Amino acid sequence: MRIAVVGCGAMGLYYGSMLGRAGESMNFLLRSDYDQVRRHGVQVLSRQGDFNFRPRCAREASEIGPVDLVLITLKTTANTVIPQMVAPLIGKETFLLTLQNGLGNEALLASHFGAERVLGGLCFVCLNRTAAGVVQHIDHGRINLGEFERWPEPRTHEIASMFRRSGVPASVVDTLERARWEKLAWNIPFNGLGVAAAAGFGSLRAGRILGELKRSGASTDSLLTNPEWRGVVEALMLEVMAIASARGLPLREDLVCHLIDHTSSMGAYQPSTLLDFELGRELEVEALFVKSLQVAAGLGVATPWLERLVSLLLSIQGSAP
């Protein structure tokens, strides 16, 4: 399979390199890391074993041309440029797999390239890009794959098998939207509260608590070991579960316990939105938080913690609430 990776941050570099090491034909669309990766390849540092992978590199999609699969791992803040970036990669049989967080990503691709081409994946992985062309794989890595507004097709199972052959745990879900809400139940509290704590805002809890988290780096373990903030984490998870249920997509009853146990094993992990905040990048507020709140409002679901969190993140982002 000829594959193009669009969005070579931590996720794109990691999953693309895992597939390439297993023998898939990989083409990386690169910008800031182009020179480093072209000369030295991608260095993956993992407790499962370090390795180096040298992909074919391009600065423009037109240099790659049509492929079988486009793997999209761009931050959702770049969604407005995705159509023109992806268009040169589209052939008659090309399909698209977005591994982006949040809501609306598959619908965007479907509106430009046809729903029949679009799949989505939810990644449960701890990764950081520590330098140009260097990825630190901390823990986990599983991907749940599904079709956009369709039942799984043979190609979905084939892609899952491809990931498993590369050493990435992968499974196929019947309902992609349900899987998205399950991932949001983790993303919303840990990405959102991590930024709130690092910013030193006191809108959600007492300022002294925020200060404690700020000193400890606002990592996932900081949120879970502070009883008051752990309570907010759980409250946000329950609100996300209530939204999903109102959508007709009830999530597993033990999801809160499952996600907290899963997160506890990560140690002092800093989610991607927190890293973006610390580096002064635009935050994925719209796809992760605002759209979730809009769905809740449309369904009449009360989400007081999510409302407060969105208001705070918008003010941090410099937008009007």
C-alpha positions, 0 to 999 in steps of 0.5 A, a space after each residue: 500500500 502506498 501511503 502519504 502522511 499529512 501532518 508529521 507531528 508526534 502522531 504522524 511521525 510515530 504511526 507513519 514510522 511504525 508502518 514504514 518499518 513494517 514494510 509499507 511504502 511511506 511518503 511524509 509531507 513535511 515542513 519544519 522537519 523536512 531537512 532533518 528527516 530527509 537527512 537523518 530519518 525519524 528517530 523513535 524512542 520507546 521503551 518497546 525499542 528505539 528505531 530509526 526510519 527513513 521515509 520518502 520526504 516531500 515539501 509539497 503534496 504534488 511531489 508525492 502524487 496519488 496514493 492508496 491511503 492518506 493518513 491525516 494527523 494534522 492538528 484541527 487548527 489547520 483544517 482550513 488548509 487540508 482540502 488543498 493539501 490533500 487534493 494532489 494525493 487523491 486518485 480514483 481508489 484513494 481513501 482517507 483516514 483521519 486520526 485527528 481529535 475532536 468533532 467534524 473532521 470526517 465531515 470536512 473530508 467528506 464534503 470535499 472528497 466524498 463520504 465513501 472515501 472517509 474513515 476515522 481513527 481514535 488514538 490512545 497513545 502517549 507521545 511527544 515530539 521532542 525535537 525535529 524528527 524525534 518522537 518519544 513514545 511513552 506508553 500505549 498506542 492503540 487505534 480504534 478504526 471506523 467508517 464515516 456514517 457507515 458500517 465497517 467495510 473490508 478495507 477497514 479490517 484490512 487497515 486494522 490488520 496493517 497496523 497490527 502487523 506493524 506492532 500497533 494494536 488496532 481494532 474496528 468499531 461498529 460506530 465511529 461516532 460513539 468511539 469519538 465521544 469515548 475519546 472526548 471523555 478523556 480529551 476534554 478533562 485532561 487537555 482542557 484542565 491541563 491548560 487551565 492549570 498551566 495558565 494559572 486561572 482560578 475560574 474553575 477552582 480556587 486559585 491556590 489549587 491552580 497554583 499547585 498544579 502550575 508548579 507541578 506542570 499540570 500533567 495528568 498525574 497532577 490532576 488525578 492526585 489532587 482530590 478536588 481536581 480529580 472531582 472536576 475530571 470525573 464531572 467532565 467525563 460524566 457530562 460527556 457521557 450524558 451528551 453521548 447518551 442523548 445522541 443515542 450513543 450510550 457509552 460503557 457504564 464503567 468508562 470513568 473508572 476505565 479512563 482514570 485507571 488507563 491514565 494513572 499508568 501514564 505517569 506525569 504525561 502532558 497532553 498535546 493541548 497543554 504542550 501547544 499552550 506552553 509553546 504558544 501555539 493555537 489551541 484545538 479549542 473549536 474541535 475538542 471543546 466548542 463543538 462538544 458544547 454546541 452539541 450539548 446545547 442542541 440536545 438540551 443537556 446540562 453541562 455546567 463544567 464544560 461551559 465554564 471550561 470552554 469560556 476559560 479556554 476561549 479567554 486563554 486563546 484570546 477569543 471572545 467567549 
